[in-house]
Amino acid sequence: MNSLQVIIHLNSKNLEIPRRFLTEDYSILPYPQHILQNQGISRLSDHALFHLVNIDHNHPFISQMITEMKEDFSIELKYLKEILTKPQVEEQMAEIPSHREEEGYLLNISENYLVLTAFSTHGLFNAFQTLRQILQQSDKRSKEIEKKNKKISKEYHIHQFQITDWPELAMRGVSDDISRGQIPTIEGLKSDIKLWSQYKLNHYAMYIEDVVHTSSHPQIGKDRGAYTKEDLQKIIQFAESRFVTIIPIVETLTHMDNILTHPEYMELGEFPGAQCLSIANGNIYPFLREYLGEICSFFPNTYLHIGGDEPFDLGHGNSQDLIKAVGIQQAMFDAIMKIYQIAKDSGIRNVIIYHDIILKYPELLDVLPEDIIIMYWNYSSKKKYGKILANILEKGRRLIVSPSMLCWYRPFPEYRLAYKNMVHFVEGLKQANKVIEKKQGISLSASNMPLGQLISTWGDFSNHNLRANNIYGGILAANLSWGSQVPDFHTALRDVMKSFFCPPFNHAIDDLTQVMEETIELNQLSQQSNFLKGNRFYDDFYRNPFRDRKKHPFNSNYTKIFEKSRNLLERLEIIQKDITFNTEHLEYLHFSLKTLQIFAEKDRMRVQVNYLLDQSGIDNVDAESFVIRETAINVIAEFIAKLSAHFGKYELLWTRHAKFPHFQRQLERFQQLHTQCSNQIDLLRENLPLTIPFLRSKYIWSNKSYSDSSPRLFKKVITIPHPVRRAYVQVIAGNHAEIYCNGIFKGFAQSRFSLSILPILKSVSVFDITKDLLVGENIIIIEGYHFLKSKGFLNVVIQIETTEGNIMEFGTDNEWSVSLTDYENFLRHQETQDLGKLTWKNTVEIGQSPKFGGDIYHPKLLESQRSITEDHFRHNEHIYLLLMLVKGKFWAKIARFLFS
């Protein structure tokens, strides 16, 4: 194969070089396979000549290289057609394995020439990314050398290298959640792809859920910032120009709850409000053929990921009878094969599926088509993966491993544990290779069976965490999936800091690395999570500081978090002055630290104010008590000002890279916290006792223990003395309810634990019943269902304003009636005038906010203020689902019993 070359002239004239520059190392990521750094230094002029071998000077890559050299390094490259000598590199090129020739490259920097050599333009692109890092890290020292030699012209003084390089894994990329809340702009996506491609990542998987607009199903993704076909074409074209393949991840069985919240698609679900499609419903396949087929037409037909992870709801509803009849494995095989065929009919060459169902029912590995690629994900920092991966590969399956950046619901990603997770996967592939070599006498690297690694980002629970902080996880993963070097975390992170930010001095690199590491440690202190509770940082962040008068903080580490974050912010601000590359990314690190500081400051304020209130006493009106209360007011006001400034910065950083839709969720939670603090000031000024406006209405159900999926009618008769001016009903239902007012259907409400944004936003439903209410008796009936074998619940608030100006309110309590029947049966008895045959009994109160359902505040429906739930709504349902998935039915039932 003829090699392609870019040959750039260097200036070999001698300059006086400070001795420390002769021995200073570069941080080139991913670590090259073979690198020799000489002590000589060559000069690259700001107006350099270059030649080409076996590639046209009008090739898009050459144009891109010329543009980036000018824009990023102020170097003008002038093409010369004639070439006097072609550098001989055959011996070095022979070192590149034949199955990695597409991406392998040589980079030689000698006294007079800088030569990029590869078998393809992709290889040349990779060589250029290595050159970029060398130039970035040479910039500061070049300025010092010019100053020492009293030169004005812009030159880069670069070490002489011999680099022979190629990747070990064919697929190296990021699986990026772009749908659960923070939907990146086109320019934001381009920025991420560009940065990751500079570290030779070659795949980018877009986890879509419902954020692609299709003409066949325009309701899906509506008002969500969904990408159009034209948007996707721009992203794909940009990615292709950087040798990055786009992979769409379109959930086709599970995590469909964003779609299934729409009334027109609800019947496709396992049950109303489910996150799974019902595999027993034949209508799902025409839907998928239309929806999935149109999405496939927007993307290159190389890959399609059909999802299939975390089947929380599978078998809990409509598919129960099918699963009992044919067995779960046969039912899943039939469903996967139908979706697989839809993908193939849409022109897809490679279908990818998450491992969950397939490894849970391993016989599927033997019967599914051989070309289905398994994507194995696991985010444990302790688990070893060699045996598991070997079992998959022994079946002849192609495999993608997917560790995680551990970024969701944290102010900053948990990179220390994430790195261990990545390393265990890389070592697992190596171990699997040895196992198969021993058993079958074939090397995985030679057979190209394992495709590689896609490290995942997630935006669970409204995606509060800013996406830009995920960039470092992609670089760490790129390093591990490219070569064989596996440094410790500190070394790996230090090399990322040096390569990405190019600090001018070693002490600046060390300081920045230490700030990053201590931010990660601080991040851990803020969570105080465990297996059952999970990580709930942002629910804790937005929690009302005055929910009680206890003087203890919510987080016992608050003092340490506050002092440490303040110290780290001061250190970071000093470091920022010396950074000239990728400076905007330090803003996101700064914001994360500020978030931690505000988090701790809220606890400081809570403790201080409650202490002051104990000193003053509510009933005291003397001068000393007045001064103490004024001090407390000033403490709260100061916190509000800091919180408001911080949130303004939050919106600025969010909208820099992400679309505005769903920032309103963050805005809603901020406004609630702001209002709670402001209300406390008002109470102090009026010398009134603290009142916490938690949801007054009780959660009710037909019984206190877990429930089945049978329908239940909940009834309330309300008497209204005067005509109604305005009236609203708010419903929180676990997990599905249909609302009737005087026999008129008003809609449905669904409230459940979900990772995706729309179920969280829609977990509280409000209906206008002004025109449905009459003077005299009115009947409110709610048909409730609960499908998940945990505890069912219903919470209702009715607020009415009459024409006389009277305000009436009704909430759920044990005076509501319940009957184990459905609404149709109720109507039949009503028509035959035998309602007395229905058995009604009083409901059971099963809890009240905040102990049940979390911190939910009472609505002001007549002022257009509804209640909002926390992100982790229905905590014990979360435990049940998690244990069902991880430990099985037995432990899930134990948890159900304990939390009932």
Summary of the structure (lengths in Angstrom):
residues: 900
radius of gyration: 31.0
end to end distance: 69.5
largest distance: 106.4
contacts: 3103
relative contact order: 0.08
helix: 43%
strand: 20%
